[in-house]
């Protein structure tokens, strides 16, 4: 039987219900070297003073300051009493200052000084760093790496910390463990690894169970065991409304299902149960949905229990593209932000729950509240950074066609301290962003210069034109089983690329140049999701021909008739050529290292790599 979401709980109400669970209140004593990230529950005091006695802060001689009075360059003072000391040595009794060795003159085994020494000069006084019994850490402090060094110095070998025990249960017969290569229909179990790292970083003590197959009895047994010994249990997958999603029924059989379904995206299938007074949180199986539930539900719960969430830094940014949402849903959209001529802009990434790379690529997140239907292009909004705020100044935003050549450029940029963030919006999306000035460059795949005007895409160039920084040229051709040529397309069943794909625009330019009406081609409006899918359809006999890259056609076992090339590169506005970041892009594209990298990619012609073409509307 297929379950249904009978009602959706709002995010605000879900948070309220979560916070009705009382903190577990447990503590434990852990060795100092196991305390990183843990939250202390009792005040921590120094075991002794540091330093315990007066010590030298410099290499030199310990002196009696009163004996140096009146010393000048013209009237040096030869010391009657002194003691040679190195940094950290105990100051002998009777001496109250240290003169650096380079400020003394040796006069036959006696030292001469030419400047008076002040009492306490270059001496670390007893308790200068901390005194015995002085407070080091207050309750509620989350232990940092540098805290551990100080605590060791002050004689502290263990800490009493807040104990929050989290059990994590992965479920699903399709799951394989980390390190195993998944077969058809299988997937590596990663959500609970992510949960363990995220919640462990907040100071929770996490225990992950072995993978449990889709068996209600086994899931029930594992959940009951975990609840008995943990304060919070997360159960991953099985929370949707499919025929093999057993989590809701299992929770209800052991206790109470508080809610199933939250009005947020991603993360809609999230659920909360109560078993023996303890919370059980159901994570959706899709990675982005699981991330959202961890960040927006699990983290606030643990914060209410006294743990510390990762720092959240807010920044104002203008949106490069409009972002829409349904009323009544809190939506979270991964974005990348960077500064362009003094203004911070944000470009959005894929919002699919299964596209884990979206958050790997992103450096921020946009929250669209339930009361809003989205934000307009150019609108200034608050974004939550997921990276170091300082890195935003070294971030370059690219919008358009994410060709593998661009990823090689990104690798090279990263090695030089720059971060290229690429949003796949197609040629048109890239050019529109460039017109708005909301990206540093548009990543494009264009027809060769002789066909560019025929493609019609030039009408979208920014006023004043663009400089096109060439990355590579890639042969395109007609892939078929029978050697079909461009002229033979009119009598063939064709399968096309998506409307904004570079190969589609090359095809349009070729047809216009040859005077062939697209409507004469059977299947011109049949679109495949990818060029590989189109070639596969031709190989399977579902179509007769497609236009694709050479390696795609040959990989599908098809004949390939070259007809043109696709020029891959970056378009920058002419009025931004003096911008330092634009200059950095030019230098990267022209570097010999990039040409070497691209030369290793199959099917890429690099003779023109680094060349600049001036293109106008």
C-alpha positions as CSV (number, residue, x, y, z in Angstrom):
1,X,0.0,0.0,0.0
2,X,1.3,3.5,-0.8
3,X,1.2,5.9,2.1
4,X,0.1,9.5,1.7
5,X,1.1,12.7,3.5
6,X,-2.2,13.5,5.2
7,X,-0.9,16.9,6.3
8,X,2.3,18.9,6.3
9,X,3.6,20.4,9.5
10,X,5.1,23.9,9.0
11,X,8.8,24.4,9.7
12,X,8.0,26.7,12.7
13,X,5.6,24.2,14.2
14,X,8.1,21.3,13.6
15,X,10.8,23.3,15.5
16,X,8.4,24.0,18.4
17,X,7.5,20.3,18.7
18,X,11.2,19.3,18.6
19,X,12.0,21.7,21.5
20,X,9.4,20.1,23.7
21,X,11.9,17.3,24.4
22,X,13.7,18.0,27.6
23,X,17.5,18.0,27.5
24,X,19.0,14.6,28.5
25,X,21.1,16.3,31.2
26,X,23.9,13.7,31.1
27,X,27.6,14.5,31.5
28,X,30.8,12.5,31.1
29,X,34.4,13.1,31.9
30,X,36.7,12.8,28.8
31,X,40.5,12.9,28.4
32,X,41.7,16.3,27.2
33,X,42.7,14.9,23.8
34,X,39.2,13.6,23.2
35,X,37.5,16.9,24.2
36,X,37.7,18.8,20.8
37,X,34.2,20.1,19.9
38,X,32.7,19.0,23.3
39,X,30.8,21.5,25.5
40,X,32.0,21.9,29.1
41,X,29.4,21.8,31.8
42,X,31.3,22.9,34.8
43,X,33.8,25.8,35.2
44,X,37.4,24.9,34.4
45,X,40.1,26.4,36.7
46,X,43.8,26.5,36.3
47,X,45.6,23.8,38.3
48,X,48.6,26.1,39.0
49,X,50.0,29.5,38.1
50,X,51.8,30.0,34.8
51,X,54.6,30.8,35.1
52,X,54.8,29.6,38.7
53,X,58.0,31.7,39.3
54,X,59.5,34.8,37.7
55,X,61.3,33.8,34.5
56,X,63.3,35.5,31.8
57,X,61.5,36.7,28.7
58,X,64.7,37.2,26.7
59,X,68.2,35.9,26.4
60,X,70.5,38.2,28.4
61,X,71.6,39.0,31.9
62,X,69.6,39.4,35.1
63,X,70.4,42.6,36.9
64,X,69.5,44.7,39.8
65,X,67.7,47.7,38.2
66,X,68.9,50.2,40.8
67,X,72.6,49.4,39.7
68,X,71.8,50.5,36.1
69,X,70.5,54.0,37.0
70,X,72.1,56.8,35.0
71,X,73.6,54.5,32.3
72,X,74.0,56.3,29.0
73,X,76.1,56.0,25.8
74,X,78.5,58.6,27.2
75,X,78.4,57.3,30.8
76,X,78.1,53.5,30.6
77,X,77.7,51.5,33.9
78,X,79.8,48.5,34.6
79,X,77.7,46.0,36.6
80,X,78.9,44.7,39.9
81,X,76.4,41.9,40.1
82,X,74.6,40.0,37.3
83,X,73.5,36.5,36.3
84,X,73.5,35.1,32.7
85,X,70.0,33.8,31.8
86,X,68.3,32.4,28.7
87,X,64.6,32.7,27.8
88,X,62.5,30.7,30.3
89,X,65.2,30.5,33.0
90,X,64.2,31.3,36.6
91,X,65.3,34.8,37.7
92,X,67.7,34.3,40.6
93,X,66.7,36.0,43.9
94,X,67.7,39.6,44.3
95,X,67.5,40.4,40.6
96,X,64.5,42.4,39.2
97,X,65.2,43.0,35.5
98,X,66.7,41.4,32.4
99,X,68.9,43.3,29.8
100,X,69.0,41.7,26.4
101,X,72.4,40.3,25.6
102,X,72.7,42.4,22.4
103,X,72.3,45.5,24.6
104,X,75.4,44.7,26.8
105,X,79.1,45.0,26.3
106,X,81.6,42.5,27.7
107,X,84.4,44.2,29.5
108,X,86.8,41.4,30.5
109,X,84.2,39.1,32.0
110,X,82.1,42.0,33.5
111,X,79.1,43.4,31.6
112,X,78.6,47.1,30.8
113,X,75.2,48.7,30.0
114,X,74.5,52.0,28.4
115,X,70.8,52.3,29.2
116,X,68.9,52.1,32.5
117,X,66.8,49.0,33.1
118,X,63.3,49.4,34.5
119,X,62.1,47.1,37.3
120,X,60.4,44.0,35.8
121,X,61.9,44.6,32.3
122,X,61.9,41.5,30.2
123,X,60.7,39.3,33.1
124,X,57.6,37.1,33.0
125,X,56.2,37.5,36.4
126,X,54.7,34.6,38.4
127,X,51.0,34.2,37.2
128,X,51.4,36.6,34.3
129,X,49.5,34.2,32.0
130,X,47.2,32.8,34.6
131,X,47.1,32.3,38.4
132,X,46.3,29.1,40.2
133,X,42.5,28.7,40.6
134,X,41.7,31.4,37.9
135,X,38.8,30.6,35.5
136,X,39.9,29.1,32.2
137,X,36.7,28.1,30.5
138,X,33.1,28.9,31.6
139,X,30.2,26.3,31.4
140,X,28.8,26.1,27.9
141,X,32.1,26.7,26.1
142,X,32.8,24.5,23.1
143,X,36.4,23.3,23.2
144,X,38.6,24.5,20.3
145,X,41.9,23.1,19.1
146,X,43.9,26.0,20.6
147,X,42.0,25.7,23.9
148,X,43.6,22.2,24.3
149,X,47.1,23.6,24.2
150,X,46.3,26.1,26.9
151,X,44.4,23.6,29.1
152,X,47.4,21.3,28.9
153,X,49.7,24.1,30.0
154,X,47.5,24.9,33.0
155,X,47.6,21.3,34.2
156,X,44.1,20.1,33.1
157,X,44.1,16.5,31.8
158,X,40.4,15.8,31.6
159,X,37.1,17.8,31.3
160,X,33.5,17.2,32.3
161,X,31.4,17.7,29.2
162,X,27.8,17.6,28.2
163,X,26.8,14.1,27.1
164,X,24.3,13.9,24.2
165,X,24.3,10.4,22.7
166,X,23.0,10.1,19.2
167,X,22.1,6.8,17.5
168,X,22.1,6.8,13.7
169,X,20.4,4.0,11.7
170,X,20.8,3.6,7.9
171,X,18.1,1.6,6.2
172,X,17.6,0.4,2.7
173,X,18.2,-2.9,0.8
174,X,19.8,-0.8,-2.0
175,X,22.6,0.5,0.2
176,X,26.2,-0.6,0.1
177,X,28.9,0.5,2.7
178,X,31.6,3.1,2.2
179,X,34.4,1.7,-0.1
180,X,32.1,-0.7,-2.0
181,X,31.4,0.2,-5.6
182,X,27.6,0.2,-6.1
183,X,26.1,-2.1,-8.7
184,X,23.0,-1.2,-10.8
185,X,20.2,0.1,-8.6
186,X,22.6,0.4,-5.6
187,X,24.0,3.5,-3.8
188,X,26.7,4.1,-1.3
189,X,25.3,4.7,2.2
190,X,26.5,8.3,2.8
191,X,23.7,10.2,4.6
192,X,24.5,8.7,8.0
193,X,28.2,9.4,7.5
194,X,27.3,13.0,6.9
195,X,25.0,13.0,9.9
196,X,27.8,11.5,12.1
197,X,30.3,14.2,11.0
198,X,27.8,17.1,11.3
199,X,26.4,16.2,14.7
200,X,29.8,15.1,16.0
201,X,31.1,18.5,15.2
202,X,28.5,20.0,17.4
203,X,29.8,17.9,20.4
204,X,27.4,14.9,20.2
205,X,28.6,11.4,20.8
206,X,27.4,9.5,17.7
207,X,27.0,5.7,17.2
208,X,26.2,4.5,13.7
209,X,24.5,1.1,13.3
210,X,25.2,-1.3,10.4
211,X,22.9,-1.0,7.3
212,X,19.5,-2.4,8.0
213,X,17.6,-3.9,4.9
214,X,14.0,-3.0,4.1
215,X,12.5,-5.4,6.6
216,X,10.0,-3.9,9.1
217,X,11.0,-6.5,11.8
218,X,14.7,-5.7,11.6
219,X,14.1,-2.0,11.5
220,X,11.9,-2.3,14.6
221,X,14.5,-4.3,16.5
222,X,17.3,-2.0,15.6
223,X,15.3,1.1,16.5
224,X,14.2,-0.3,19.9
225,X,17.8,-1.1,20.8
226,X,19.1,2.3,19.8
227,X,16.4,4.2,21.7
228,X,17.2,2.2,24.8
229,X,20.7,3.5,25.0
230,X,20.7,6.9,23.2
231,X,19.2,10.3,23.8
232,X,18.3,11.0,20.1
233,X,17.9,8.5,17.2
234,X,18.2,9.4,13.5
235,X,16.8,6.9,11.1
236,X,17.9,7.4,7.5
237,X,15.6,6.7,4.5
238,X,12.3,4.9,4.5
239,X,10.6,8.2,5.4
240,X,8.9,9.0,2.1
241,X,5.5,7.7,0.9
242,X,6.5,4.7,-1.2
243,X,5.6,1.0,-0.8
244,X,8.9,0.1,0.9
245,X,9.1,3.0,3.3
246,X,8.5,1.5,6.7
247,X,9.9,4.0,9.1
248,X,6.6,5.8,10.0
249,X,4.8,2.5,10.8
250,X,7.8,1.2,12.9
251,X,7.9,4.4,14.9
252,X,4.2,4.3,15.5
253,X,4.4,0.7,16.7
254,X,7.0,1.6,19.3
255,X,5.6,4.9,20.4
256,X,4.1,8.0,18.8
257,X,4.5,9.5,15.4
258,X,4.4,13.2,16.2
259,X,4.5,14.4,12.5
260,X,5.3,13.0,9.1
261,X,6.0,15.6,6.4
262,X,7.3,19.1,6.9
263,X,6.4,22.0,4.6
264,X,10.0,22.7,3.5
265,X,12.0,21.9,0.4
266,X,14.2,19.9,0.3
267,X,13.3,17.7,3.3
268,X,9.5,17.4,2.9
269,X,9.4,13.7,4.0
270,X,11.0,14.4,7.4
271,X,9.3,12.9,10.4
272,X,9.5,13.0,14.2
273,X,8.6,10.3,16.6
274,X,8.5,9.9,20.4
275,X,9.6,6.6,21.8
276,X,10.0,6.3,25.6
277,X,10.0,10.1,25.8
278,X,13.0,10.3,23.4
279,X,12.9,11.9,19.9
280,X,13.4,9.9,16.8
281,X,14.0,11.9,13.7
282,X,13.5,10.4,10.2
283,X,15.9,11.6,7.5
284,X,14.8,11.5,3.8
285,X,17.0,9.4,1.6
286,X,17.9,12.1,-0.9
287,X,21.2,13.8,0.2
288,X,20.1,17.4,-0.1
289,X,16.9,16.7,1.8
290,X,18.9,14.9,4.5
291,X,21.3,17.8,4.8
292,X,18.4,20.2,5.2
293,X,16.8,18.1,7.9
294,X,20.1,17.9,9.8
295,X,20.7,21.7,9.5
296,X,17.1,23.0,10.1
297,X,15.8,20.4,12.5
298,X,18.4,18.3,14.2
299,X,20.8,21.1,14.8
300,X,18.3,23.4,16.5
301,X,17.2,20.4,18.7
302,X,20.8,19.9,19.9
303,X,21.3,23.6,20.4
304,X,18.3,23.6,22.7
305,X,20.1,20.8,24.6
306,X,23.2,23.0,25.1
307,X,25.4,22.0,22.2
308,X,26.8,24.5,19.7
309,X,25.9,24.7,16.0
310,X,28.4,25.6,13.4
311,X,28.8,29.4,13.0
312,X,26.3,30.9,10.6
313,X,27.5,34.1,8.8
314,X,24.9,36.2,7.1
315,X,25.7,38.4,4.1
316,X,23.6,40.6,1.8
317,X,23.7,39.6,-1.9
318,X,21.9,40.4,-5.1
319,X,20.4,37.4,-6.9
320,X,21.6,36.8,-10.5
321,X,18.5,34.9,-11.4
322,X,14.9,34.9,-10.2
323,X,14.2,32.2,-7.5
324,X,10.7,31.0,-7.2
325,X,8.9,29.0,-4.5
326,X,5.4,27.8,-3.5
327,X,3.6,29.7,-0.8
328,X,3.4,27.7,2.4
329,X,6.8,26.1,1.9
330,X,10.1,27.1,3.5
331,X,12.6,26.5,0.7
332,X,16.4,26.3,0.9
333,X,18.4,27.0,-2.3
334,X,22.2,26.4,-2.7
335,X,23.9,29.5,-4.2
336,X,27.4,30.7,-4.8
337,X,28.2,34.3,-4.0
338,X,31.1,36.6,-5.0
339,X,31.9,40.3,-5.3
340,X,31.7,42.0,-8.7
341,X,32.7,45.6,-8.9
342,X,31.8,46.3,-5.3
343,X,28.5,44.4,-5.3
344,X,28.0,40.9,-3.9
345,X,26.0,38.7,-6.3
346,X,24.6,35.2,-5.8
347,X,24.1,32.5,-8.5
348,X,21.9,29.5,-7.8
349,X,22.7,25.9,-8.3
350,X,20.4,22.9,-9.0
351,X,17.6,22.5,-6.5
352,X,17.1,18.7,-7.0
353,X,17.1,16.8,-3.7
354,X,19.4,14.1,-5.2
355,X,22.0,16.5,-6.7
356,X,24.6,16.4,-3.9
357,X,27.1,18.3,-5.9
358,X,24.9,21.4,-5.6
359,X,26.0,21.9,-2.0
360,X,29.6,20.9,-2.8
361,X,29.8,23.7,-5.5
362,X,27.9,26.3,-3.4
363,X,29.3,28.6,-0.8
364,X,26.0,29.8,0.6
365,X,22.3,29.1,1.0
366,X,19.2,31.2,0.4
367,X,16.1,30.7,2.6
368,X,12.8,31.5,0.9
369,X,10.3,31.8,3.8
370,X,6.9,30.1,3.6
371,X,5.1,33.4,3.2
372,X,7.1,34.4,0.0
373,X,6.7,33.1,-3.5
374,X,10.4,33.7,-4.3
375,X,12.8,36.6,-5.1
376,X,13.3,38.6,-8.3
377,X,16.5,38.8,-10.3
378,X,18.6,41.6,-8.9
379,X,16.8,41.6,-5.6
380,X,19.1,42.1,-2.5
381,X,18.5,39.4,0.1
382,X,20.3,37.8,3.1
383,X,22.3,34.6,2.3
384,X,23.9,32.2,4.8
385,X,27.5,31.5,4.0
386,X,28.7,27.9,4.3
387,X,32.4,28.9,3.9
388,X,34.9,31.3,5.3
389,X,33.6,34.9,4.6
390,X,37.1,35.9,3.5
391,X,37.1,33.5,0.6
392,X,34.2,35.5,-1.0
393,X,36.7,38.1,-2.2
394,X,38.7,35.4,-4.1
395,X,35.5,33.9,-5.7
396,X,34.8,34.3,-9.4
397,X,31.3,33.6,-10.6
398,X,30.7,31.9,-13.9
399,X,27.2,31.3,-15.4
400,X,26.4,29.3,-18.5
401,X,27.6,26.0,-19.9
402,X,29.7,23.9,-17.5
403,X,32.0,22.2,-20.0
404,X,34.7,19.9,-18.5
405,X,37.2,22.4,-19.8
406,X,35.8,24.9,-17.3
407,X,36.4,22.4,-14.5
408,X,40.0,22.1,-15.5
409,X,40.2,25.9,-15.4
410,X,38.7,25.8,-11.9
411,X,41.3,23.3,-10.7
412,X,44.1,25.5,-12.0
413,X,42.5,28.6,-10.4
414,X,42.2,26.8,-7.0
415,X,45.9,26.1,-7.0
416,X,46.5,29.8,-7.3
417,X,44.2,30.8,-4.5
418,X,41.1,31.6,-6.6
419,X,37.7,29.9,-6.4
420,X,35.7,29.4,-9.6
421,X,32.0,28.8,-9.0
422,X,30.0,27.7,-12.0
423,X,26.3,27.7,-12.4
424,X,24.9,25.6,-15.3
425,X,22.3,27.9,-16.9
426,X,23.1,27.3,-20.5
427,X,24.4,29.8,-23.1
428,X,21.4,32.0,-22.9
429,X,21.4,32.1,-19.1
430,X,25.1,32.9,-19.1
431,X,24.7,35.8,-21.5
432,X,21.7,37.2,-19.6
433,X,23.7,37.1,-16.4
434,X,26.6,38.8,-18.2
435,X,24.2,41.6,-19.5
436,X,23.1,42.2,-15.9
437,X,26.7,42.3,-14.7
438,X,25.9,39.5,-12.2
439,X,28.8,37.2,-13.1
440,X,32.4,37.7,-13.8
441,X,32.2,35.7,-17.0
442,X,29.7,33.6,-19.0
443,X,30.9,30.0,-19.8
444,X,29.8,29.4,-23.3
445,X,29.8,26.8,-26.1
446,X,29.4,28.8,-29.4
447,X,29.3,28.0,-33.1
448,X,32.5,28.8,-34.9
449,X,33.0,32.5,-36.0
450,X,31.7,31.8,-39.5
451,X,28.4,30.5,-38.2
452,X,28.0,32.7,-35.2
453,X,25.7,35.3,-36.8
454,X,23.5,32.5,-38.3
455,X,22.9,31.1,-34.8
456,X,21.0,34.3,-33.6
457,X,22.6,34.0,-30.2
458,X,24.7,37.2,-30.8
459,X,21.6,39.3,-30.2
460,X,21.9,38.5,-26.5
461,X,25.4,39.9,-26.2
462,X,25.7,42.7,-23.7
463,X,25.8,46.2,-25.2
464,X,29.3,47.0,-26.3
465,X,30.1,43.4,-27.0
466,X,32.2,40.8,-25.3
467,X,35.8,39.5,-25.3
468,X,35.7,35.7,-25.8
469,X,38.6,33.9,-24.1
470,X,39.0,30.6,-26.0
471,X,39.5,27.4,-24.1
472,X,39.2,24.7,-26.8
473,X,37.5,23.7,-30.0
474,X,35.6,20.4,-30.2
475,X,34.5,18.6,-33.4
476,X,30.8,18.1,-33.8
477,X,29.2,15.9,-36.4
478,X,26.2,13.8,-37.4
479,X,26.2,10.5,-35.5
480,X,24.2,7.7,-37.1
481,X,24.2,4.0,-37.9
482,X,24.4,4.6,-41.7
483,X,26.7,7.6,-42.3
484,X,24.0,10.2,-42.6
485,X,25.2,13.7,-43.6
486,X,23.8,17.1,-42.9
487,X,22.0,17.2,-46.2
488,X,20.5,13.8,-45.5
489,X,18.8,14.9,-42.2
490,X,15.6,16.0,-44.1
491,X,14.8,12.3,-44.7
492,X,15.9,10.9,-41.3
493,X,14.3,10.6,-37.9
494,X,16.3,13.0,-35.8
495,X,16.7,13.4,-32.0
496,X,17.9,16.8,-30.9
497,X,19.7,18.3,-27.9
498,X,18.0,20.6,-25.4
499,X,17.1,24.1,-26.8
500,X,19.9,25.9,-25.0
501,X,22.6,23.3,-25.5
502,X,25.6,24.5,-27.5
503,X,25.3,21.7,-30.1
504,X,21.6,22.7,-30.7
505,X,22.8,26.3,-31.5
506,X,25.5,25.0,-33.8
507,X,22.9,22.9,-35.6
508,X,20.5,25.9,-35.9
509,X,23.4,27.9,-37.4
510,X,24.2,25.1,-39.8
511,X,20.6,24.7,-41.0
512,X,20.3,28.5,-41.4
513,X,23.5,28.6,-43.4
514,X,22.4,25.7,-45.6
515,X,18.9,27.1,-46.1
516,X,17.2,24.1,-44.4
517,X,14.0,24.8,-42.4
518,X,14.1,23.0,-39.0
519,X,10.4,22.0,-39.6
520,X,11.6,19.8,-42.5
521,X,13.6,17.6,-40.1
522,X,11.5,14.8,-38.6
523,X,12.2,14.9,-34.8
524,X,13.8,18.3,-34.7
525,X,11.7,19.1,-31.6
526,X,12.3,15.7,-29.9
527,X,14.9,16.6,-27.2
528,X,17.1,14.2,-25.2
529,X,18.3,15.1,-21.7
530,X,22.0,14.6,-22.7
531,X,24.0,14.0,-25.8
532,X,24.9,10.6,-24.6
533,X,21.2,9.8,-24.2
534,X,20.6,11.0,-27.8
535,X,23.4,8.8,-29.2
536,X,22.0,5.9,-27.2
537,X,18.6,6.4,-28.8
538,X,20.2,6.3,-32.2
539,X,22.2,3.2,-31.4
540,X,19.0,1.5,-30.2
541,X,17.1,2.3,-33.4
542,X,14.8,4.8,-31.8
543,X,16.1,7.6,-34.1
544,X,18.3,7.7,-37.1
545,X,20.7,10.6,-36.3
546,X,21.8,13.2,-33.8
547,X,24.4,16.0,-33.7
548,X,27.0,15.4,-31.0
549,X,30.7,15.4,-30.1
550,X,32.9,12.9,-31.8
551,X,33.7,10.9,-28.7
552,X,30.0,10.6,-27.8
553,X,29.1,9.2,-31.1
554,X,32.0,6.8,-31.3
555,X,31.3,5.6,-27.7
556,X,27.8,4.6,-28.8
557,X,29.3,2.6,-31.8
558,X,27.9,5.1,-34.4
559,X,29.3,6.5,-37.6
560,X,30.4,10.1,-37.3
561,X,30.3,12.7,-40.1
562,X,32.0,16.0,-38.9
563,X,30.2,19.1,-39.9
564,X,31.4,21.9,-37.6
565,X,33.0,22.7,-34.3
566,X,31.9,24.0,-30.9
567,X,34.0,26.8,-29.5
568,X,34.2,26.5,-25.7
569,X,35.3,29.6,-23.8
570,X,34.6,32.4,-21.4
571,X,32.8,35.6,-22.4
572,X,33.6,38.8,-20.4
573,X,32.2,42.2,-20.8
574,X,34.4,44.7,-22.6
575,X,33.7,47.3,-19.9
576,X,35.1,44.8,-17.3
577,X,38.4,44.1,-19.0
578,X,40.3,46.2,-16.5
579,X,38.7,44.5,-13.5
580,X,41.4,42.6,-11.5
581,X,39.4,39.4,-11.5
582,X,38.8,39.6,-15.2
583,X,42.6,40.0,-15.6
584,X,43.1,36.9,-13.4
585,X,40.8,34.9,-15.7
586,X,42.7,36.1,-18.8
587,X,46.0,35.0,-17.2
588,X,44.6,31.6,-16.3
589,X,43.2,30.9,-19.7
590,X,46.4,32.0,-21.4
591,X,48.6,29.9,-19.1
592,X,50.6,26.9,-20.5
593,X,49.4,24.8,-17.6
594,X,45.8,25.0,-18.8
595,X,46.7,24.1,-22.3
596,X,48.5,21.0,-21.0
597,X,45.5,20.1,-18.9
598,X,43.0,20.5,-21.8
599,X,45.3,18.5,-24.1
600,X,44.7,15.5,-22.0
601,X,40.9,15.7,-22.5
602,X,39.6,13.5,-25.3
603,X,38.4,15.3,-28.3
604,X,39.6,18.8,-27.4
605,X,41.6,20.9,-29.9
606,X,43.8,23.4,-28.1
607,X,45.7,25.2,-30.8
608,X,43.6,28.3,-30.1
609,X,43.6,28.1,-26.3
610,X,44.1,31.5,-24.8
611,X,43.2,33.5,-27.9
612,X,40.8,36.4,-27.5
613,X,38.1,37.2,-30.0
614,X,36.2,40.5,-29.9
615,X,32.5,39.8,-30.5
616,X,29.7,42.3,-31.0
617,X,25.9,42.0,-31.2
